[in-house]
Amino acid sequence: MGLAALASGSVFAAGFSANESATVSQFGESNKATVDQQSSIGDRVSVLQDGNGAKATVTSKDGGFNRTDIAQNGAFRGDSGLVANVTQDRALGERTSITQSGSNSTASVTQTASAGDNDSIRQNGTNNTAKITQTNAAGNTVNIDQGQGKGFARLDGGSATVTQTSTFGNNVQISQTGDHGIANVETTGGGLNKTTITQTGGGTDAYVGQHSELGDTVSIKQDGSALAKVFSNNGGGNKTTIEQSGAYAPNFAQVNQGNAVNETTTIVQSGPLYNKTYVNQYNESNDHTSVTQYGSTNEATLTQQNGGRNVLTSFQGGSKNSANLTQQAAVESSLLSVQLGDLNVANATQSGKDEELLLTQVGFGNSATASQSGTGNNAYVAQSGYGNVGSVTQVGAGNTAIVSQSGAKNTATISQR
């Protein structure tokens, strides 16, 4: 049975169909269109709805290489309330495009046991919501674009949610333009997934959760006052990058990783005022964490516990910077802290053996404190400026400490036992 376009705004492909096409065009308010594809290959369906309250539903099962285009246009004023739902079950190589222009609209894509699908959601307007759910899927590409349209006064309040369970090699891209955008990505029991979140505007939030994931890549780029949080547990080989810039308002980045191995975390904050970073890693090994902050009133706190061969790096350029670095039960660990500016404070603690620690401060009123316990530890503290205070405490055998101070009112204390 081939595709059939009915007067009610429904399209059915039952039994088997191949390389057929159908078009549904609806004008007016509260129209509904339904597309049902079963065991279809290479079919093409186009749904065009013009008016508030439009709803389109597309279902594809046991098929492949079908293409579905949904375009919904609401009124420029009032609540558009557009709804588009796409469900793909055991589908291969599907291509689905959803475009919504209006406010308070919802678009969702649900994929189960699908592979090689390419789905895109584009929403133009205010307070729109996009949801992607993938289960037992592999090699799928999902693109959510909110706030790129024209003709609406504001493009704020977009919400994008992606949930992946037992997925491998999927590519998720979320782009939000406007204030108060929210992006939430949760991945569980998979690997080699890639997530990219780009937010432009003020008051944006990005959340990424990884559970028992291997080899995932997460990239978050935010321009404006922003909040970014990444939580990872029981995984390994994951890479996380957070970039925050712009706006004379606070930026906050937080990364929590537990029971993870070979994790790489990179955070760059270049906002002109008040950047804050918090990284906590526990029951991990061979993790690499790097934090770079430019601007004033920066704060960085990095903690690694019960691990080995971990590396912590913190660079702060600006004024009123504060860094707190801690490694416990560390084996062959390295720690580096560099501060450029005034009123900088750095604290570092390492416990273990074969450790290296470097603290460098250039500016005014700096204070550095380092403590190492174990065997074969090395410490280096360099301060240049006015009113610097340095203190190094090492407990163990084979320790080496070097403190270099240049300027006035500097104080250095070294205690090795």
C-alpha positions in Angstrom: 0.0 0.0 0.0 1.4 3.4 -1.0 1.2 6.8 0.7 -2.2 8.4 0.8 -3.1 11.9 1.7 -6.6 12.1 3.2 -8.8 15.1 3.6 -8.5 14.9 7.4 -4.8 15.8 7.1 -3.5 12.2 7.6 -1.0 10.2 5.6 -0.7 6.5 5.9 1.9 4.1 4.6 0.9 0.6 5.7 2.3 -2.8 4.6 5.1 -1.6 2.3 5.8 1.5 0.2 8.9 2.7 -1.6 9.9 6.0 -3.1 6.5 7.6 -2.8 5.6 11.1 -1.6 2.7 13.0 -0.1 2.0 16.6 0.9 -0.4 17.9 3.6 -1.1 21.7 3.6 -3.3 23.3 6.2 -4.3 26.9 6.7 -6.1 28.2 9.8 -6.1 27.5 13.5 -6.0 24.3 15.4 -5.4 22.0 12.4 -4.0 18.5 12.9 -1.9 16.3 10.6 -0.9 12.7 11.1 1.8 10.7 9.2 2.0 7.0 9.7 4.9 5.1 8.0 5.3 1.3 8.5 7.8 -0.8 6.6 8.3 2.1 4.1 11.5 2.8 2.3 12.5 6.1 0.6 9.1 7.8 1.1 8.9 11.5 1.4 6.2 13.4 3.4 5.8 17.2 3.6 3.5 18.8 6.2 2.8 22.6 6.0 0.6 24.2 8.7 -0.1 27.9 8.9 -2.0 29.1 11.9 -2.0 28.9 15.7 -2.6 25.7 17.5 -1.4 23.4 14.7 -0.4 19.9 15.6 1.6 17.4 13.5 2.4 13.8 14.4 4.8 11.6 12.4 5.3 7.9 13.2 7.9 5.7 11.4 8.4 2.0 12.1 10.4 -0.8 10.5 11.5 1.5 7.7 14.4 3.3 6.3 15.6 6.3 4.4 12.3 8.1 4.6 12.2 11.9 4.7 9.7 14.0 6.6 9.5 17.8 6.6 7.2 19.6 9.0 6.8 23.4 8.8 4.6 25.2 11.2 3.9 29.0 11.2 2.0 30.7 14.0 0.7 34.2 14.2 3.2 37.0 15.1 1.1 37.9 18.1 -0.4 35.8 20.9 0.3 32.3 21.9 1.1 30.1 18.8 1.0 26.8 20.7 2.4 24.8 17.8 3.0 21.0 18.4 5.1 18.6 16.4 5.8 15.0 17.5 8.1 12.5 15.6 8.4 8.9 16.7 10.9 6.5 15.0 11.0 2.8 15.9 13.6 0.5 14.3 14.1 3.0 11.6 17.3 3.3 9.5 18.7 6.4 7.8 15.6 8.6 8.5 15.7 12.3 7.8 13.3 14.5 9.8 13.1 18.3 9.8 10.8 20.3 12.1 10.6 24.1 11.7 8.4 26.1 14.0 7.8 29.9 13.9 5.9 31.1 16.9 5.8 31.3 20.7 5.1 28.6 23.3 5.6 25.8 20.8 6.7 22.2 21.4 8.7 19.8 19.2 9.7 16.3 20.2 11.6 13.5 18.5 11.6 9.9 20.0 14.0 7.3 18.6 14.1 3.6 19.6 16.5 1.0 18.1 17.3 3.4 15.2 20.5 4.1 13.4 21.9 6.6 11.0 18.9 9.0 11.5 19.3 12.8 10.9 16.8 14.9 12.8 16.7 18.7 13.1 14.4 21.0 15.1 14.4 24.7 14.4 12.3 27.0 16.5 11.9 30.7 16.0 10.2 32.7 18.8 9.7 32.9 22.5 9.5 30.2 25.2 9.7 27.2 22.8 10.5 23.7 23.9 12.4 21.0 22.1 12.8 17.4 23.3 14.9 14.5 21.9 14.8 11.0 23.3 17.0 8.2 22.0 17.1 4.6 23.3 19.3 1.8 21.9 20.2 4.1 19.0 23.5 4.5 17.2 25.0 6.9 14.7 22.2 9.4 14.9 22.5 13.2 14.4 20.3 15.6 16.2 20.3 19.4 15.7 18.2 21.7 17.9 18.3 25.4 16.8 16.3 27.9 18.9 16.1 31.6 18.4 17.4 32.0 14.9 14.3 33.4 13.3 13.1 36.8 12.3 9.9 38.8 12.8 9.5 38.2 16.5 10.2 40.9 19.1 12.1 38.6 21.4 13.7 35.2 21.1 14.0 34.3 24.7 13.2 31.4 27.0 14.0 28.5 24.8 14.3 25.0 26.4 16.0 22.0 24.9 16.2 18.6 26.4 18.1 15.5 25.1 17.9 12.1 26.7 20.1 9.2 25.5 20.0 5.7 26.9 22.3 2.9 25.6 23.3 5.0 22.6 26.6 4.9 20.7 28.2 7.4 18.3 25.3 9.9 18.4 25.9 13.6 17.6 23.7 16.2 19.4 24.0 19.9 18.7 22.0 22.5 20.6 22.1 26.2 19.6 20.2 28.8 21.6 20.1 32.6 20.8 18.5 34.9 23.3 18.2 35.3 27.1 17.2 32.6 29.6 17.9 29.6 27.3 18.0 26.2 29.0 19.8 23.1 27.6 19.7 19.7 29.3 21.5 16.6 28.1 21.4 13.2 29.9 23.3 10.2 28.6 23.3 6.7 30.2 25.0 3.4 29.4 26.5 4.3 26.1 29.7 5.6 24.6 31.4 7.7 21.9 28.5 10.3 21.9 29.2 13.9 21.1 27.2 16.8 22.6 27.7 20.4 21.6 25.8 23.3 23.3 26.1 26.9 22.1 24.2 29.6 24.0 24.2 33.3 23.2 22.4 35.7 25.6 22.1 36.4 29.3 21.0 34.1 32.0 21.5 30.8 30.1 21.8 27.4 31.7 23.4 24.2 30.4 23.3 20.9 32.2 25.0 17.7 31.1 24.7 14.3 32.9 26.8 11.3 32.0 26.2 7.9 33.6 28.3 4.9 32.8 29.5 6.5 29.6 32.7 5.8 27.8 34.5 8.1 25.4 31.9 10.9 25.3 32.7 14.4 24.2 30.9 17.4 25.7 31.4 21.0 24.5 29.6 23.9 26.1 30.1 27.5 24.8 28.2 30.3 26.4 28.3 34.1 25.7 26.8 36.2 28.4 25.9 35.6 32.0 25.8 31.8 32.1 25.6 28.6 34.3 27.2 25.3 33.1 27.1 22.1 35.1 28.5 18.7 34.1 28.0 15.5 36.2 29.8 12.3 35.2 30.0 9.0 37.1 31.1 5.4 36.5 32.6 6.2 33.2 35.9 6.7 31.5 37.7 8.5 28.7 35.2 11.3 28.6 36.2 14.9 27.5 34.5 18.0 28.7 35.1 21.5 27.5 33.3 24.6 28.9 33.9 28.1 27.5 32.2 31.1 29.0 32.7 34.7 27.9 31.1 38.2 27.7 28.7 40.2 29.8 29.4 42.1 33.0 27.6 39.5 35.0 28.6 36.3 36.8 29.6 33.1 35.0 29.6 29.8 36.8 31.0 26.4 35.8 30.8 23.2 37.8 32.1 19.7 37.0 31.5 16.7 39.2 33.1 13.3 38.2 33.0 10.2 40.3 34.4 6.7 39.8 35.9 7.9 36.5 39.1 7.1 34.7 41.0 9.1 32.1 38.6 12.0 32.2 39.7 15.3 30.6 38.1 18.6 31.8 38.9 22.0 30.3 37.3 25.2 31.5 37.9 28.7 30.0 36.2 31.8 31.5 36.8 35.2 30.0 34.0 37.3 31.3 35.0 40.7 32.5 33.5 40.3 35.9 33.1 37.5 38.4 33.9 34.1 37.0 33.7 31.0 39.3 34.7 27.4 38.7 34.2 24.4 40.8 35.6 20.9 39.9 35.3 17.9 42.1 36.6 14.5 41.1 36.6 11.4 43.5 37.5 7.7 43.2 39.3 8.5 39.9 42.7 8.1 38.3 44.6 9.6 35.4 42.3 12.6 35.2 43.4 15.9 33.7 41.7 19.2 34.7 42.6 22.6 33.4 41.0 25.9 34.4 41.7 29.3 32.7 40.1 32.5 33.9 40.5 36.1 32.6 38.9 39.1 34.2 38.3 40.3 37.8 37.0 38.6 40.9 37.7 35.1 39.6 37.4 32.0 41.8 38.6 28.5 41.1 38.3 25.4 43.3 39.6 22.1 42.1 39.6 18.9 44.1 40.7 15.4 43.2 40.4 12.6 45.7 41.5 9.0 46.0 43.2 8.8 42.6 46.5 8.6 40.9 48.4 10.2 38.1 46.1 13.2 38.1 47.0 16.6 36.8 45.5 19.9 38.0 46.2 23.2 36.1 44.9 26.6 37.0 45.6 29.9 35.3 44.1 33.2 36.4 44.7 36.5 34.7 43.2 39.6 36.2 42.5 40.9 39.7 41.1 39.6 42.9 41.7 36.0 41.9 41.5 33.0 44.2 42.5 29.4 43.6 42.1 26.4 45.8 43.6 23.1 44.6 43.5 19.8 46.5 44.7 16.3 45.6 44.4 13.5 48.1 45.9 10.0 47.9 47.5 11.2 44.8 50.2 9.1 43.1 52.5 10.6 40.5 50.3 13.7 40.5 51.1 17.2 39.2 49.7 20.5 40.2 50.2 23.9 38.6 48.8 27.3 39.6 49.6 30.6 37.8 48.1 33.9 38.8 48.6 37.3 37.1 47.1 40.4 38.7 46.6 41.7 42.2 45.1 40.4 45.5 45.6 36.8 44.3 45.4 33.9 46.8 46.3 30.3 46.0 46.1 27.2 48.3 47.3 23.7 47.2 47.4 20.4 49.0 48.8 17.1 47.7 49.1 13.7 49.5 50.9 10.8 48.0 54.3 10.2 46.3 56.3 11.5 43.3 54.3 14.7 43.3 55.2 18.0 41.7 53.7 21.4 42.6 54.3 24.8 41.0 52.8 28.1 42.2 53.5 31.4 40.4 52.1 34.8 41.3 52.8 38.1 39.6 51.1 41.2 41.0 50.1 42.8 44.2 49.2 41.3 47.6 49.6 37.7 46.6 49.6 34.8 49.0 50.6 31.2 48.2 50.4 28.1 50.5 51.5 24.6 49.5 51.5 21.4 51.5 52.8 18.0 50.3 52.9 14.7 52.2 54.6 11.6 50.8 57.8 10.7 49.0 59.8 12.4 46.3 57.8 15.7 46.3 59.0 18.8 44.5 57.7 22.3 45.3 58.4 25.7 43.5 56.8 29.0 44.6 57.7 32.2 42.7 56.3 35.6 43.7 56.9 39.0 42.1 55.4 42.1 43.4 54.4 43.8 46.7 53.2 42.2 49.9 53.6 38.6 48.9 53.6 35.7 51.4 54.7 32.2 50.5 54.7 29.0 52.6 55.7 25.4 51.7 55.3 22.4 54.0 56.5 19.0 52.9 56.5 15.8 54.9 58.4 12.8 53.7 61.7 11.9 52.1 63.5 13.4 49.1 61.5 16.7 49.1 62.8 19.8 47.3 61.4 23.3 47.8 62.4 26.5 46.1 60.8 29.9 46.9 61.7 33.0 44.8 60.4 36.4 45.9 60.9 39.8 44.3 59.6 43.0 45.8 58.8 44.4 49.2 57.2 42.9 52.4 57.6 39.3 51.1 57.6 36.5 53.6 58.7 32.9 52.9 58.4 29.9 55.1 59.6 26.4 54.2 59.2 23.4 56.5 60.4 20.0 55.4 60.5 16.9 57.7 
